[in-house]
Amino acid sequence: MTIDEKLNNRCQRLYMDLYKMRLSRARLKKFTYGRQWDDPVSFSASRRLSEGEAMWQQGRSPVTNNLIRQMVKTVVGRFRSLRPDTAECEARALEEFLISGMAAVRVRAAGDPQGPAMANISPERIFYSPFLESDASDCRLLGMLHDFSPAELLRRFAKGRDPEAVWDVFALREPVEPYAFTPPPRWEYGEEAPDGLFRVAEVWRRNPVTLLKVFDPDSGSLVEGECTRGARGRLEELCRRRVAEGRQPLKYHIRVDDGWEHTWLGPGGEVLLRERLAESDSPALRLRFYPMIDGEVHSLVEDVISQQKLVNRLVTMLDEMLAASAKGVVLYPTDQIPEGMTWSDLRRMWSTPGSILPFKRTSKSVMPREVQGAPAAAGATQLLDTQLSLFQEVSGMPAPLRSGGRSVSAEALEADSQRASLAMLDLLSAFEDFITGCRRAAERGKEGSHEAA
């Protein structure tokens, strides 16, 4: 079996180069789904803990008020309301688009009739060479990892060859420890995956190739293929014969094309399958990044993380203030304890809301009265309101549109909705263009599969 060690090493290097991207995505995903106290902080000169652990060490309880998750659900809901035909995989792709600033979808190719027409691919499983266009149209190499069962492995790659040769590529390798859903940040495709699956890499790369187009005037046929030295020599010899026979020579044209080459690689760079895509075809893996400025991506979730952290800190501070105000110290004269009561009784009654504390009055003018303590939270609630307003401004989600909010007039709600729609217009338009392109590619693949059948 042919081994392409050069391509295998390049794919491995590109995968490792994206470690920071995967690390950043993991942080954004944590914030979206409520784990918002995991950022590391310096707790002491020699210790680094997460923000939540540091607060627990100080005897404080971190509180989370997750506004990001509600914001993401609102944007996905708005997109679905604008496009009622949105499929479930498209909605989840938009969710990923908002969290990490990228979407990866694999459309079903014409030669692969099995599987869904469109499938979301985790950014943990992709790799690509540097590019500048947001749709990766200028990318020269991209690929993804697959985990196949033994049956699927043989079905795909044992056609026209000995099945044992394909099986030996994977069966003779040393097993590795299974991992969780997402692959670890090291290259180990093709090795043993969970539940006996095997890791394979699917790679698309642009390769220049010299093509030869030949036209036969006698039959009117047009043939195109790869131009090699042997093919060109045979073509010239055939043209000389036809001229000698008094016939019209073949007409041919040589051109250099920068087309896509599709390769499946085993764990050691074994070429399981290799084909050249037609000129009109493009890779089945579709990528979209938003925004793409000088190769950098900053997602919607990343824009609001700072505001989310401030909101959490203020909510935690208010919680601590209320807790402190409910735990005040009472100065109580020892000679004023009511008859028949102990200090434990007094402590229990003082800490229980709605309790009654009996005492002896020194004058008939002293009447029963309610005692209340004012919590010391002056100014904190106003600061929290300010941060919530800033979060709405940064995210483009006004309170009525984001979570129902307070009761407002229809005109105010309509105005807020229009402002939110304008704020999301560019983002949703970019994603809509991406999904439309994926749908068209999936339809072409479906038609090609029917023709092949």
Order of alpha helices (4+ residues) and beta strands (2+ residues): alpha-alpha-beta-beta-alpha-alpha-alpha-beta-beta-beta-beta-alpha-alpha-beta-beta-beta-alpha-beta-beta-beta-alpha-alpha-alpha-alpha-alpha
